[in-house]
Amino acid sequence: MLEQPRNLELLKIAQAYHKQGFAIIPFVIDPETKKKVPDTWRVPQWGQWQNKPQTQTEFDNLHIETVS
């Protein structure tokens, strides 16, 4: 079984992908059901990142380091 990354480690991984131009849309997978946990993060509008890059401010406002 893979060990889950810790909060700051997860943030560093997300930052690396963001710097490569990927839009980051965080969510959590329940290890028992293997399904996405509903409303883990409330990202009300993400469709715009299909057509324009996610800004650093938009990325920072996701507060990925707060995952529990």
C-alpha positions as CSV (number, residue, x, y, z in Angstrom):
1,M,0.0,0.0,0.0
2,L,1.3,3.5,-0.9
3,E,1.9,5.8,2.0
4,Q,-0.1,9.1,1.8
5,P,2.0,12.2,1.4
6,R,2.0,14.7,4.3
7,N,0.5,18.1,3.9
8,L,3.6,20.1,3.0
9,E,4.9,17.2,0.8
10,L,1.5,17.3,-1.0
11,L,1.8,21.0,-1.4
12,K,5.3,20.7,-2.9
13,I,4.1,18.1,-5.4
14,A,1.1,20.3,-6.4
15,Q,3.4,23.3,-6.8
16,A,5.7,21.3,-9.1
17,Y,2.8,20.4,-11.3
18,H,1.5,23.9,-11.2
19,K,4.8,25.3,-12.3
20,Q,4.7,22.9,-15.3
21,G,1.4,24.6,-16.4
22,F,-1.1,22.1,-15.0
23,A,-4.3,23.3,-13.3
24,I,-4.5,21.9,-9.8
25,I,-8.0,20.8,-8.6
26,P,-7.6,19.0,-5.3
27,F,-9.8,16.3,-3.9
28,V,-9.5,13.4,-1.5
29,I,-9.9,9.7,-2.2
30,D,-11.4,7.6,0.6
31,P,-9.0,4.7,1.1
32,E,-11.7,2.2,1.9
33,T,-14.2,3.0,-0.8
34,K,-11.6,4.2,-3.4
35,K,-14.0,7.0,-4.3
36,K,-13.7,10.8,-4.2
37,V,-14.9,12.3,-0.9
38,P,-17.6,14.8,-1.8
39,D,-17.0,18.5,-1.3
40,T,-13.4,18.0,0.1
41,W,-12.5,21.3,-1.4
42,R,-15.0,23.7,-2.7
43,V,-13.7,24.9,-6.0
44,P,-16.8,26.6,-7.4
45,Q,-15.4,27.5,-10.8
46,W,-12.7,25.4,-12.4
47,G,-13.9,25.3,-16.0
48,Q,-12.0,28.5,-16.8
49,W,-8.7,26.6,-16.3
50,Q,-9.5,24.6,-19.4
51,N,-9.0,27.7,-21.5
52,K,-6.6,29.8,-19.5
53,P,-3.7,29.0,-17.1
54,Q,-4.4,28.8,-13.4
55,T,-2.8,31.9,-11.8
56,Q,-0.5,31.6,-8.8
57,T,-3.1,33.4,-6.7
58,E,-5.8,30.9,-7.7
59,F,-3.5,28.1,-6.8
60,D,-2.5,29.6,-3.5
61,N,-6.2,30.2,-2.6
62,L,-6.8,26.4,-2.8
63,H,-4.8,26.0,0.5
64,I,-3.7,22.5,-0.3
65,E,-1.6,22.4,2.8
66,T,-4.8,22.2,4.9
67,V,-5.8,18.7,3.8
68,S,-6.7,16.4,6.7
